[in-house]
Amino acid sequence: MIDKLKRILGKKNSLSTPTPVSIDDYLEEIEEIPITPVEEEKTIIKVCSIEDEKDAVNAVVMAEAGYIVIAKTPNLEKEIDEEFIEIIKKMRNEALKFGGNLIILGEEHLLITPKNVVIEKLIKEKKEESNIRKENKEKTEEKEQSNE
């Protein structure tokens, strides 16, 4: 077997260099591959009002179906009663059951999300706190350098 490979590989004259091909000839031979555009998945946001328990159930069902729901409510600071608070608690519990979330947006809106949406709160540092942290870090670094 090794002898056969040596004979095949040992023949240097049997391999010939290919003739050069011009770029135009090469491009004519290339077949274009049809490209189908990938359609992006769209996120749908449903907007509704919640005035009673039926509206609340509908909003939660829409979120469970995969929609992001923005629901207008009575003024949460002034106009709600204990019954409406219980409705909101039920909505939050139902959303958590299917992996979604419910948060309050301002005084008159709720945001109900499906399980594939993550809500992250951005925290901005106050300038004073940031400056104090920098100063403390610099002092710590100076102490470490002086101890070395």
C-alpha positions in Angstrom: 0.0 0.0 0.0 2.8 2.4 0.9 4.6 1.5 -2.3 1.5 2.5 -4.3 1.2 5.8 -2.5 4.9 6.5 -3.1 4.5 5.8 -6.8 1.5 8.0 -7.1 3.0 10.8 -5.1 6.4 10.3 -6.6 5.3 11.2 -10.1 6.1 14.9 -10.3 5.5 15.2 -14.1 2.0 13.9 -14.0 0.7 17.0 -12.2 0.4 20.1 -14.4 -0.2 23.6 -13.3 -3.6 24.9 -14.4 -3.8 27.6 -17.0 -4.6 31.0 -15.6 -8.2 32.2 -16.0 -9.2 35.8 -16.5 -11.4 37.4 -13.9 -14.1 38.0 -16.5 -14.2 34.3 -17.5 -14.2 33.3 -13.8 -17.1 35.6 -13.0 -19.1 34.3 -16.0 -18.8 30.8 -14.6 -20.0 31.7 -11.1 -23.6 30.9 -10.5 -25.5 33.4 -8.4 -27.0 32.0 -5.3 -30.5 33.3 -4.7 -30.7 35.1 -1.4 -34.0 35.0 0.4 -34.3 37.9 2.8 -34.8 36.8 6.4 -38.0 38.3 7.8 -37.5 39.7 11.2 -39.9 38.7 13.9 -42.0 41.6 14.9 -42.9 42.4 18.4 -46.5 43.5 18.8 -47.6 45.8 21.6 -51.3 45.8 22.6 -52.8 48.9 24.2 -56.0 48.6 26.2 -57.8 50.1 29.2 -58.6 48.3 32.4 -61.8 49.3 34.1 -62.9 46.1 35.6 -61.9 42.5 36.2 -62.9 41.4 32.7 -60.5 43.9 31.1 -57.8 42.7 33.5 -58.3 39.1 32.4 -58.2 40.1 28.7 -54.9 42.0 29.3 -53.3 39.1 31.1 -54.4 36.6 28.3 -52.9 38.8 25.7 -49.6 38.9 27.6 -49.7 35.1 28.0 -50.2 34.8 24.2 -46.9 36.7 23.7 -47.9 40.3 23.3 -46.5 43.2 25.3 -49.5 45.0 26.9 -49.7 48.6 28.0 -52.9 49.1 29.9 -54.4 52.4 30.9 -55.9 52.4 34.4 -57.6 54.9 36.6 -55.1 57.2 38.4 -53.3 54.7 40.6 -52.4 57.4 43.2 -55.9 59.0 43.6 -58.8 57.1 42.0 -58.4 53.4 42.9 -60.1 51.5 45.7 -59.4 48.2 47.4 -61.2 46.3 44.8 -59.0 47.6 42.0 -55.9 46.9 44.1 -57.0 43.3 44.4 -57.5 43.1 40.6 -53.9 44.4 40.0 -52.6 41.8 42.5 -54.4 39.0 40.7 -53.0 40.3 37.4 -49.5 40.3 38.8 -49.9 36.7 40.2 -51.3 35.4 36.9 -48.5 37.1 34.9 -45.9 35.5 37.2 -47.5 32.1 36.8 -46.8 32.0 33.1 -43.3 33.7 33.5 -44.4 37.2 32.6 -44.2 40.4 34.6 -46.4 43.3 35.5 -45.0 46.7 36.4 -46.6 50.1 37.1 -45.7 52.8 34.6 -46.4 56.2 36.1 -49.7 57.0 37.7 -52.1 55.6 35.0 -50.4 52.7 33.2 -49.4 49.1 33.7 -47.0 47.2 31.6 -47.6 43.4 31.3 -45.0 41.4 29.5 -44.8 37.8 28.2 -42.2 35.3 29.4 -39.7 36.1 26.6 -39.4 39.8 27.6 -37.0 40.9 30.4 -37.4 44.2 32.1 -34.2 45.8 33.4 -34.1 49.0 35.4 -31.3 51.4 34.6 -29.8 53.0 37.6 -28.2 56.4 37.2 -25.6 57.4 39.8 -25.8 60.9 41.2 -22.7 63.0 40.4 -21.9 63.5 44.0 -22.0 59.8 44.8 -19.9 59.1 41.8 -17.3 61.7 42.7 -17.2 60.4 46.3 -16.6 56.9 45.0 -13.8 58.1 42.8 -12.1 60.0 45.6 -12.4 56.9 47.9 -10.9 54.7 45.2 -8.0 57.1 44.7 -7.3 57.3 48.4 -7.4 53.5 48.7 -4.9 53.2 45.7 -2.6 55.8 47.3 -2.6 53.9 50.6 -1.8 50.6 48.8 1.0 52.2 46.9 2.5 53.8 50.1 2.3 50.4 51.9 4.3 48.8 49.1 
